[in-house]
Amino acid sequence: MNYSYVMGINNIDILKQNNFKIKYFGNNYGVIFDDNKIELFEKYICETLENGFWNEYLGKDKVFIFKFENSEIKRYVLNKDNEKEVLKLCCEFADCKFKSIDKMLKNNSFYAKSYYTENIGKS
């Protein structure tokens, strides 16, 4: 399973139509989907994410997709080599100082109650 806390998107109808599991958090969404829907999810995120936002999804990999103000998109599969760069981008995009990616993700109630609960010992 893959888990994504989605912000910066106004319409999730395509995900609903494709049987993604959606949890509502005000104007944001928790999305749960199988590995066979990763390609569809990434295409959807790249097309609908507002400029200046990022999205991540957590599964067997932790994938971050950043959409810059000029619409440029950069995708990272989190690893030791790019962790500092990804953390720097998260801090810049959120205008916030995160101590680490792991702490940032674990402080998200959706991930804490879904991904980290179901993947104890795997993170």
The 8 nearest C-alpha neighbors of each residue, nearest first, counted from 0:
[[1, 33, 32, 58, 34, 2, 31, 59],
 [0, 2, 58, 32, 57, 31, 33, 56],
 [3, 1, 31, 57, 56, 30, 114, 58],
 [2, 4, 56, 30, 29, 5, 55, 57],
 [3, 5, 29, 28, 30, 6, 109, 2],
 [4, 6, 28, 27, 3, 29, 54, 7],
 [7, 5, 27, 8, 4, 28, 54, 26],
 [6, 8, 49, 48, 52, 9, 5, 27],
 [9, 7, 48, 6, 10, 47, 49, 5],
 [8, 10, 7, 11, 26, 47, 6, 48],
 [11, 9, 12, 8, 13, 47, 14, 7],
 [10, 12, 14, 13, 15, 9, 8, 28],
 [11, 13, 15, 14, 10, 16, 17, 9],
 [14, 12, 16, 15, 11, 17, 10, 43],
 [13, 15, 17, 19, 12, 11, 16, 18],
 [14, 16, 12, 18, 17, 13, 19, 11],
 [17, 15, 13, 14, 18, 12, 19, 11],
 [18, 16, 14, 15, 19, 13, 12, 36],
 [19, 17, 15, 16, 20, 14, 32, 21],
 [18, 20, 14, 32, 15, 17, 21, 31],
 [19, 21, 31, 30, 18, 32, 22, 15],
 [22, 20, 30, 29, 19, 28, 23, 31],
 [23, 21, 29, 28, 30, 24, 20, 31],
 [22, 24, 28, 25, 27, 29, 21, 26],
 [25, 23, 27, 28, 26, 22, 29, 109],
 [24, 26, 27, 23, 28, 22, 6, 29],
 [27, 25, 24, 28, 23, 6, 9, 8],
 [28, 26, 24, 6, 25, 5, 23, 29],
 [29, 27, 23, 5, 24, 22, 4, 30],
 [28, 30, 4, 22, 21, 3, 5, 23],
 [29, 31, 21, 3, 20, 2, 28, 4],
 [30, 32, 2, 20, 1, 19, 3, 21],
 [33, 31, 1, 19, 0, 36, 20, 30],
 [32, 34, 0, 35, 36, 1, 37, 31],
 [33, 35, 36, 37, 0, 32, 1, 58],
 [34, 36, 33, 37, 38, 32, 39, 0],
 [37, 35, 39, 34, 38, 33, 40, 32],
 [38, 36, 40, 34, 39, 35, 41, 33],
 [37, 39, 41, 40, 36, 42, 35, 34],
 [40, 38, 42, 36, 37, 41, 43, 35],
 [39, 41, 37, 43, 38, 42, 36, 44],
 [42, 40, 44, 38, 43, 39, 45, 37],
 [43, 41, 39, 45, 40, 44, 38, 46],
 [42, 44, 40, 46, 41, 45, 47, 39],
 [45, 43, 41, 48, 47, 46, 42, 40],
 [46, 44, 42, 43, 47, 48, 41, 72],
 [45, 47, 43, 44, 48, 42, 41, 49],
 [48, 46, 44, 45, 43, 8, 49, 9],
 [49, 47, 44, 8, 7, 45, 46, 50],
 [48, 50, 7, 52, 47, 51, 8, 66],
 [51, 49, 68, 66, 67, 52, 70, 48],
 [50, 52, 67, 68, 66, 92, 49, 53],
 [53, 51, 50, 66, 49, 7, 65, 92],
 [54, 52, 65, 64, 66, 55, 51, 63],
 [55, 53, 64, 63, 5, 65, 56, 52],
 [56, 54, 63, 62, 3, 64, 57, 53],
 [55, 57, 3, 2, 62, 61, 1, 58],
 [56, 58, 61, 2, 1, 60, 3, 62],
 [59, 57, 1, 60, 0, 61, 2, 56],
 [58, 60, 57, 61, 1, 0, 121, 34],
 [61, 59, 58, 57, 62, 76, 77, 56],
 [60, 62, 57, 77, 76, 56, 58, 63],
 [61, 63, 76, 55, 56, 75, 77, 60],
 [64, 62, 55, 75, 74, 54, 76, 65],
 [63, 65, 74, 54, 53, 73, 55, 75],
 [66, 64, 53, 73, 72, 67, 52, 74],
 [67, 65, 72, 50, 70, 71, 52, 51],
 [66, 68, 51, 70, 71, 50, 69, 65],
 [67, 69, 50, 51, 70, 66, 71, 52],
 [68, 70, 67, 71, 50, 66, 51, 72],
 [71, 69, 67, 68, 66, 50, 72, 51],
 [72, 70, 67, 69, 66, 73, 68, 65],
 [71, 73, 66, 65, 70, 67, 74, 64],
 [74, 72, 65, 64, 75, 66, 71, 63],
 [75, 73, 64, 63, 65, 72, 76, 62],
 [76, 74, 63, 62, 77, 64, 73, 85],
 [75, 77, 62, 61, 78, 63, 60, 74],
 [76, 78, 61, 75, 62, 82, 81, 79],
 [77, 79, 80, 81, 82, 76, 61, 75],
 [78, 80, 82, 81, 77, 83, 84, 76],
 [79, 81, 78, 82, 83, 77, 84, 85],
 [82, 80, 84, 83, 78, 79, 85, 77],
 [81, 83, 85, 79, 84, 78, 80, 77],
 [84, 82, 86, 85, 81, 87, 80, 79],
 [83, 85, 87, 81, 86, 82, 88, 80],
 [86, 84, 88, 82, 87, 83, 81, 89],
 [87, 85, 89, 83, 88, 84, 100, 82],
 [86, 88, 84, 90, 85, 89, 83, 91],
 [89, 87, 91, 85, 90, 86, 92, 84],
 [90, 88, 86, 92, 91, 87, 93, 85],
 [89, 91, 95, 87, 93, 88, 96, 94],
 [92, 90, 94, 88, 89, 93, 87, 95],
 [91, 93, 89, 94, 90, 88, 51, 52],
 [94, 92, 95, 90, 91, 89, 52, 96],
 [95, 93, 91, 90, 92, 96, 89, 88],
 [94, 96, 90, 93, 97, 91, 92, 89],
 [95, 97, 90, 98, 94, 91, 93, 89],
 [96, 98, 99, 90, 103, 95, 100, 86],
 [99, 97, 96, 102, 100, 103, 86, 101],
 [100, 98, 102, 101, 97, 103, 86, 104],
 [99, 101, 103, 102, 86, 104, 97, 98],
 [100, 102, 104, 99, 103, 105, 106, 98],
 [103, 101, 105, 99, 104, 100, 106, 98],
 [104, 102, 100, 106, 101, 105, 99, 97],
 [105, 103, 101, 107, 106, 102, 100, 110],
 [104, 106, 102, 107, 111, 103, 101, 110],
 [107, 105, 103, 104, 102, 108, 111, 110],
 [106, 108, 104, 105, 110, 109, 111, 103],
 [107, 109, 111, 110, 112, 106, 105, 113],
 [110, 108, 112, 111, 107, 113, 29, 4],
 [109, 111, 114, 113, 112, 107, 108, 115],
 [112, 110, 108, 115, 105, 109, 113, 107],
 [113, 111, 109, 110, 116, 108, 115, 114],
 [112, 114, 110, 116, 111, 115, 117, 109],
 [115, 113, 110, 117, 116, 118, 2, 111],
 [114, 116, 118, 111, 117, 119, 113, 110],
 [115, 117, 113, 114, 112, 118, 119, 111],
 [118, 116, 114, 115, 119, 113, 112, 121],
 [117, 119, 115, 121, 116, 114, 120, 122],
 [120, 118, 121, 116, 115, 117, 122, 114],
 [119, 121, 122, 118, 115, 117, 116, 114],
 [120, 122, 118, 119, 115, 59, 117, 114],
 [121, 120, 118, 119, 115, 101, 114, 59]]
